[in-house]
């Protein structure tokens, strides 16, 4: 990091909150607000709605609006605690989702790249991001979302640099969910003037010690008290890898919902929105048993 780069405040522990759904696919608003309150009560600093864990690409404007309204009615302070995932492809859809989130008071946006046309270049991605960031410039904080395993469109370290220079203060950070430590190191050595967030919980302690700012992660739905010391103190915690391993034994997003169902005793939490399939009963029982064993060991 050059002398001209000043490290921003820590982002802390952000939860990529799961989105409970009813049988018809509508958001189960009482369960959403209960999960949001639980995560905050357990020490999460912020919640990101409609990210990958929240099945964000499956929800349009109407259900998003209902979720924001429900959280506001529940007294969850959006400006201090909420961010919104923007997982759209067209400039118009990005703009509509972004404006809706800003009207709801969200403190920032997690912005994924366009993911349908994958044969692209940094120059064309810079043009696309430029078009969607221009109307947002100076109005909010935007976190660029690097998750090539899902989007198929990586965000290079050089592209991040071009965007932060073009939109200073607006491009506030990067969430790296690649799980690639070499990419994490490159970001940490080059862009520590940004809030650098890491989605792979196994990297958090090491990233913190090199200037990482925090996380937006799915495991905060399950065991935020286990993740907190790694992301706030850089404390190594081997049980984090064990926890991640439990969920990697299954399709991850349905598994997180099954884990919440196991914790709450509310079986309806296992539902996913099409096209994702929920875990079957046998898998839910298996996952619950694995979690019980891990949490019992943690308690001991």
C-alpha positions, 0 to 999 in steps of 0.5 A: 500500500502506498503512503497516499492510500489510507485504510478505511474504517473496518466493515466488520461482520456482515451477514448475507442473510438468507431469504425464507419463502412461502410455499408459493415462492413469496417471501416469508416476511415474519421469518425474514424479520426474525432472522434479521433480528437474531443476526443483529442480536448475535453480533452482526454489524450489518445485513445484506439482503438479496445477495447470493445466499439470499437468492437475490437473482430470483427476486424482482422489485415487488418482493424486494419492496415487501422485504424492505417495508417489513424490516422497516416495520420491525424497527430494524434501522436500514441506514445503519444496518442494511445493504442490498445485493444487485444481481441484475444484468441490464443497466435498467434493472440495476438502476431500478433495484438500486433506486429502490434500495436507496429509497429504503435507506440502505447504506450501500449496494453490493453490485455484481457484474453482468453475468449472461454474456461472459465473453467480455473484456475489462474495457467493456466491463468498465463501460458497463459499470461506468453506466450504472455507477454514474447515476449513483456517484456521490449518493451511496457506497458500492461494493464490487462483487467478485464471485466468478464461480457464480457469474462467470465474469471475474473482476480483475485487480486492474479493473477495480483500480480503474473503477475506484479512480473513476468513482472515488468514494462511491466505489467503497470496496470489493467483496471477494467470494472467489475463495482464491487466496492469491486474488485476496493477496493481490487485492490486499497489496493493491487496494487497501484504501478500499474496504476489502471483504471476503466471502470465504470464512476460512480466509478471514483471520489471515485477511484481517491481519493483512488489512482486510476490512471484514466480511459479508458471509453466509455462515453468519446466518448460522454461527456469527459468534464463531466468525466474529473474532476472526473478522474483528481480531484476526483470531485463527479459529479452526472450527470455522473451516469445520463449519464451512466443511459441513455446508460444502457437503451439500448444495450450499444455499439450500444447506444454509436454509436447512441449518436455520431450520434446524436451529429454529425448529421451523421446517418451512425454512428449508424452502428455496425459490425455484430454480434452486431445490431444497434439501430432502428430509434425509439430507436435512437430518444429516446436516443437523446431526453434523451441526449438532456435533460441531456445536457440541464440540464448540460448547465443550 
